[in-house]
Every structure is written in structure tokens, then in C-alpha cells.
Amino acid sequence: MTLVSVIIPLYNHEAYITACLESVAAQTHPELELVIVDDHSTDRSFDLARMTINGMQDRFARIKLVRNSRNRGAAFSLNRGIAVAKGSILTFLNSDDLYVPERLTTILDAMAQKKRRWGFSRIDPIGPDGFPYWASREAHIFSIEPAQLQHAFPAPSWSLLQLQASISTGNIVVTRELALAVGGFQSLSYCHDWAFVLACAWHDEFVFVDEPLYKYRFHGNNSFSGLSHLVSNDAGTVLRNHHIRALTAPGPNPTYPSPLFGSSLYQKVAAQLDLEGICAADYAPYKKGHRTINL
């Protein structure tokens, strides 16, 4: 049986962490490891997590609860969780979100069937009380658009340029081998999940399970709300890294969004995203009048 490591970066979610952990314990996949990395919470999150897992020792093959000595951010905590985890499959869960009981079994079956090394599902938006939440534009986009984008491009990975289609780090299921191959999570405040999925896609296409197996919670303290001022810088970094990767050399995934797979389509997408503007400094040596080869 495959050991799956569920990695939970925890920070100031005392209102949600108990339900979060209970949703992991309720998974139908039997062989689980639980890794919780508390990012120096200032509320009761760490203590509540410790109390909750004390009653779950028989459910998990292994439980690790560690705490950062100071607040280091989500990417650091996720990478620390990867380093601690032992499973051949890694999956993540935001400490304010929930898994549906059949989530891991369903996604792992889909990955095995399609011989893919990573995947994710449709999300189900919920509010602070755990009930369905449709009171914001983001809730509709996050729930509906990933499925629609799957049919808009010649390969699933192309949808990742339009939207971080997994919506959240917590929705990603990946083999340990692939997570290590991409170098874990980049040190970005907001878009570390987007950088990660694009890096994974360079190696392999993903599996999308069109079932709401991940409950994504909307509340006043969502990370995208508090860090929105950093989005533009982070997004520029992610798109620049993608564009350089796409133009430099072919990767293991032949259908990754690049001119090699779809030249005219990539040109159109690049114009929509202003990739040349984002990468202006990288193009500087090749501007008119600069000779790179003496004939």
C-alpha cells in the first residue's frame, strides 16, 4: 500500500485546525503519514494541533508535529514538511481547509490510470462556518474555471498560464520524486503554488479530477487577501521563469506550453500575458544592432 504524506503548513488558524485534521483522519486511503509544520503561530493553533493528534495515533502510520523558531512563510514551511515526510506520495492541505473523505483515493486512482505523477481536483468553496460559499467572484472562478480551461487548450498544462488551476497548494497531490525534481517551493510570498505547478508541468502533464474533493475556505484572513500587494511582483517572477524555461530547451513534457509544441498559439498567449514586456531585460542583448555572431 502506498504511503501518502499529508503536509499541513499551520499558521494562526485556531478556529479551523481541528476540523482540518479530522478531515485527514477521515480519508478512505488507509496508509497515511501526517506532517504538521507550525509557522510560529501566535494563537492556540499549535496547542490545538498537538491535542488533536494525541487522539489520532492509531489512525496514522506516522505523525510529525514541528514548529518553526520564527515565522518563515508558507513556502519555507512546505519545504520543511517535504524534508520531514517519508511517503512516496506527497499532498498538502491548508490549515483552514478540508478534505472530502474520498479525495486521496480518487485522485491516486486517476493518477495511476493515466500514468501521471501529479494531479488535483475541483474545489468546493465554503465559508467560515463550513457551509457552501458563493458570495464572491473568486468563489465562482475558483470552482468553475479550472474545469472549463481543460477544454480550451491542446494540453492541460497550457491552462496554467491563464489561472493557477489547482487554486491552492492544498489541492496538489504529487509524487515525492517529482516534488524533489522541481526543487520544492520557490520562496515567494503569494505565488509559490503557481511556480510549483508550472515547474511540475514542465516535467509531466497533470490529472484533473472534475469532482469537488477539496473544500476551500473563504474568510477574512485568506492569504491572498493579506498579501495582494505582492501579487504583481510574484506573478511577474513566475511568468518570467516560465517564459525562459519555455524558450530555452525542450523539457521532459513535450506538450508543455512553448513554441515547440504550438508556435502560433504560444505567440498569442505570450502577447496576452505581455511576456516580452515581463522579460524585457532578458531580451536586451538581442535588440536591433546587437551582433551576437560575427560572420
C-alpha positions, 0 to 999 in steps of 0.5 A: 500500500502506498504511503501518502504524506499529508503536509499541513503548513499551520499558521494562526488558524485556531478556529479551523485546525481541528476540523482540518485534521479530522478531515485527514483522519477521515480519508478512505486511503488507509496508509497515511503519514501526517506532517504538521509544520507550525509557522510560529503561530501566535494563537492556540493553533499549535496547542490545538494541533498537538491535542488533536493528534494525541487522539489520532495515533492509531489512525496514522502510520506516522505523525510529525508535529514541528514548529518553526523558531520564527515565522518563515512563510508558507513556502519555507514551511512546505519545504520543511514538511517535504524534508520531514515526510517519508511517503512516496506520495506527497499532498498538502492541505491548508490549515483552514481547509478540508478534505472530502473523505474520498479525495486521496483515493480518487485522485491516486486512482486517476493518477495511476490510470493515466500514468501521471505523477501529479494531479488535483481536483475541483474545489468546493468553496465554503465559508467560515462556518463550513457551509457552501460559499458563493458570495464572491467572484473568486468563489465562482472562478475558483470552482468553475474555471479550472474545469472549463480551461481543460477544454480550451487548450491542446494540453492541460498544462497550457491552462496554467498560464491563464489561472493557477488551476489547482487554486491552492497548494492544498489541492496538489497531490504529487509524487515525492520524486517529482516534488524533489525534481522541481526543487520544492517551493520557490520562496515567494510570498503569494505565488509559490503554488503557481511556480510549483505547478508550472515547474511540475508541468514542465516535467509531466502533464497533470490529472484533473479530477472534475469532482469537488474533493477539496473544500476551500475556505473563504474568510477574512484572513485568506492569504491572498487577501493579506498579501495582494500587494505582492501579487504583481511582483510574484506573478511577474517572477513566475511568468518570467521563469516560465517564459525562459524555461519555455524558450530555452530547451525542450523539457521532459513534457513535450506538450508543455506550453512553448513554441515547440509544441504550438508556435502560433498559439504560444505567440498569442498567449505570450502577447496576452500575458505581455511576456516580452514586456515581463522579460524585457531585460532578458531580451536586451542583448538581442535588440536591433544592432546587437551582433551576437555572431560575427560572420 
